[in-house]
Amino acid sequence: MDTREPVKIPVQTDDDTLPDTSAAWNSAEETEGTRDRDAGPDPDPQPQTEEGEETAEAAPDLEQLLAEAKEENRVLYDRLLRLTAEFDNYKKRSDREMTEFRKFAAERLLRDLLPVADNLERALSTAEGNGSKGLTEGVELTLRALHKVLERYGVSPVEAVGKPFDPSFHEAMMQQPSSDHPEGSVMGEVQKGYVLSGRLIRPALVIVSSGAPAAPEQ
C-alpha cells in the first residue's frame, strides 16, 4: 500500500495573474517631484507683466518723438516764411533798383545835351534881334526838336520866373528890387534848370526879387 502524501499544486487566480502597479505609479510620481525640486526655478522667467511694462515704456517714446517732429516742423516752417519774405523784399528791391537804373542811365548824356539847348536859345534870341526871319525859324525848329528828345527821356525844365525862390531847384545869382514881384520870388532867369524824372540834374540860375524899391527921401 502506497503511503506517500499527495503533492499540492498551487493554482493561480485572476487576481494573482495581474501585477500590482500602484506601488510603481506612486514611485514614479515621487521621482518626478524630486526632479522638479532639484531643477529649481526657471532660469529665464518671462512673466506677463514685463510685456505690459515694455509697452508702457514704448508709448512715451513715441509721444516724445512725435513732439520733437512737430517742433522741428514748426522751426522749418518759420524759417521758410522768413526766407520767403526776404526773397520777396530782395525781388522788390532789385526791381526798384533796375527801374531807377533804367530811368537815370542816360542822365550823363542828357546833362551834356543841356548846353546845346542853351546855345540854341541864345542863337534864337540873337536871330530875333537881327530880324533874320529864316535864321530865326531854323534855330527855333532845331531847339524845338531838341526839347522833344529831352522830354522823351523824362527831361523837363524847372519852373522859375514868378515862383517863390526854392533852394532845392533854384540857385540865386543876385537880388534886385522889383515892384512887380514880391520879395523872395524869382523875377528873372539867367539859365534854365532841368529835372530828370523828378530828379534835379541842373538848378536854374535866377534873379531873386528883394521887394519894392524904397521910396526916395523927400
Secondary structure, DSSP 8 states (H G I E B T S, - for coil): -------------HHHHS---HHHHHHHHHHHHHHHHHH-S-SS---HHHHHHHHHHHHHHHHHHHHHHHHHHHHHHHHHHHHHHHHHHHHHHHHHHHHHHHHHTTHHHHHHHHHHHHHHHHHHHHHHHHT-HHHHHHHHHHHHHHHHHHHHTTEEE---TTSB--TTTEEEEEEE--SSS-TTBEEEEEE--EEETTEEEE-EEEEEE--S------
